[in-house]
Amino acid sequence: MNTKTNYQTWIRMNKLLIFLGISLLLLLITLYSVQVYFRVLAGMLALPFLYITFILSYSVYQFSTFGGGFQSKIHHLIVSKVEDGSGKILDIGTGSGSLIIKLAKAFPNSTLTGIDFWGENWEYSKAQCEQNAEIEGVSDRIHFVKASASHLPFQNGEFDVVVSCLTFHEVKDSKNKTEVIKEALRLVKPGGTFVFMDLFMDESTFGKKTELVADLTKHGEIELNDDKLTDILPLPKILRNKKVLGNAMVLSGKKANKAQSR
Ligand SMILES: C[S@@+](CC[C@H](N)C(=O)[O-])C[C@H]1O[C@@H](n2cnc3c(N)ncnc32)[C@H](O)[C@@H]1O
């Protein structure tokens, strides 16, 4: 069995390789084509591809543990917002299991579930999560389930803690991403905690932030804090770009106890 954990970054390597390949091809045409027209055209087209390749490569470096370690730092930030993790914990869109395994280590009395759709579009898998949990010595308390965040196969209020990181905006089988957040909140028990990090300030996905917060809090069932990620975690300039984490926010809080919400 493998003894080394495998947690990829959020940047898909196949996407990076496609942009790198196209950039190199355009550069070759720019340098070696006999037709001046093709050289100019390829040179102009190469610029945006080179720019995107640079942003993707730099992000891989900053997210990975051999670089800035920012993916791990963001997961630790989410863990730090969970005051009491001694019960049942759910991670929605668990990816390679990195966040849920950190929670398992931080809260030895917890039992944990990681769900993900693990679609072809992503390079993570359920087997990878199980192997990472095994290597980290927490596999007896975590189980991984394939499910979509839009329809989660759990009862109302089944979990003491529900977390999610950079997943809601990816859920393709629900047009309305606010409904996906509400589906996650449905599973938090009264008095329980939630911590969600996502691109909540991207209006094209989640609408206006004030309306999103008003919609989530309108029945008084949750207490909600909204923190812009860059305000609570210093990030390198390129990660602050809106195409990377510039629109990221942490929505966290508690579900009211039934008596409080009446
Ligand atoms: C950017 S990755 C984040 C992974 C993980 N949360 C982390 O922080 O490392 C987005 C994740 O969303 C998952 N995902 C996409 N659509 C989903 C869906 N409908 N239901 C559950 N997970 C989904 C992907 O498989 C992927 O693991």
The ligand as a Gaussian input file, in Angstrom:
#p B3LYP/6-31G(d) Opt

LIG

0 1
 C      -12.288000      23.071000      -5.721000
 S      -12.640000      21.427000      -5.304000
 C      -12.621000      21.546000      -3.536000
 C      -12.333000      20.224000      -2.872000
 C      -12.240000      20.274000      -1.337000
 N      -13.412000      20.862000      -0.738000
 C      -11.005000      21.019000      -0.883000
 O      -11.140000      22.119000      -0.306000
 O       -9.897000      20.515000      -1.099000
 C      -14.386000      21.299000      -5.677000
 C      -14.983000      19.951000      -5.298000
 O      -16.390000      20.017000      -5.558000
 C      -16.787000      18.722000      -5.950000
 N      -18.103000      18.796000      -6.594000
 C      -18.425000      19.312000      -7.808000
 N      -19.747000      19.160000      -8.031000
 C      -20.267000      18.552000      -6.933000
 C      -21.578000      18.130000      -6.565000
 N      -22.630000      18.302000      -7.369000
 N      -21.739000      17.554000      -5.359000
 C      -20.691000      17.352000      -4.524000
 N      -19.431000      17.732000      -4.821000
 C      -19.224000      18.315000      -6.011000
 C      -15.671000      18.290000      -6.896000
 O      -15.697000      16.888000      -7.132000
 C      -14.453000      18.766000      -6.120000
 O      -13.988000      17.783000      -5.249000

